[in-house]
Amino acid sequence: MVMATHTKLLHAIVVLQTAAVFVQSITAGLMMTIPSGHVLHSAGSYTLWVVTVAHVVVAVLAWRPGGGSAQPIWYALGFLALITGQVYAGVFHLTALHVPLAAVLLVASLLYLLRIRSSLRRNTRPRPAAAAAYR
């Protein structure tokens, strides 16, 4: 029961993280078209960083008290390292690194979201009675 709750919470934070990465691509476009776009993009980057730190916390909660796998922690820490690098690349205007890394972050977050979603479906499916009786 606790593990399912933590898995759902992990799913929710990764949905939020993926949405924040996607919104960042929109604010990047706004940054190029409107004068105040850089403020939105900057605020979004720090918001995404905080969401990613929350992702690390939730991954630890899903692992330790929930009895789940430690694998989500490594993903969350890796994503945090990449997001931190992304923030620094943006602050120092390293566009040649910043733009491709943004694409990698969006794809990685989306793929991880799909993986968690399929895991969540697998764990919440009712087992057939014959399989339950066999165990």
HUWO-V568189 format. One record per pair of residues at least 12 apart in sequence whose ideal C-beta (glycine too) atoms are under 7 Angstrom apart, sorted by the first residue. I is the first residue (numbers start at 1). J is the second residue. D is the distance in whole Angstrom. If there is no record, write none. Layout:
BEGIN
i->{I:I}
j->{J:J}
d->{D:D}
END
This chain:
BEGIN
i->{2:2:3:3:3:4:6:6:6:6:7:7:7:7:8:9:10:10:10:10:10:11:11:11:13:13:13:14:14:14:14:14:15:16:17:17:17:17:18:18:18:20:20:20:20:21:21:21:21:22:23:24:24:24:24:24:25:25:27:27:27:28:45:45:48:49:49:49:52:52:52:53:55:55:56:56:56:59:59:59:60:75:79:82:82:83:85:86:86:86:86:89}
j->{65:66:66:67:68:123:61:62:66:68:62:68:120:123:120:58:58:59:62:72:116:116:117:120:54:55:58:55:109:112:113:116:113:51:51:52:55:109:109:110:113:44:47:48:51:48:105:106:109:106:44:41:44:45:48:102:102:106:40:41:44:41:87:90:83:83:84:87:79:80:83:80:76:79:76:77:80:72:73:76:73:112:108:101:105:105:101:98:101:102:105:101}
d->{7:5:4:5:5:6:6:4:4:6:6:7:6:7:7:5:5:6:5:6:6:5:7:5:6:5:5:7:7:6:5:6:6:6:5:6:6:6:4:6:5:7:6:4:5:6:5:5:5:6:6:7:5:7:6:7:7:7:4:4:5:6:5:6:6:5:7:6:6:5:5:7:5:7:4:6:6:4:5:4:6:6:7:7:6:7:7:7:5:7:6:6}
END
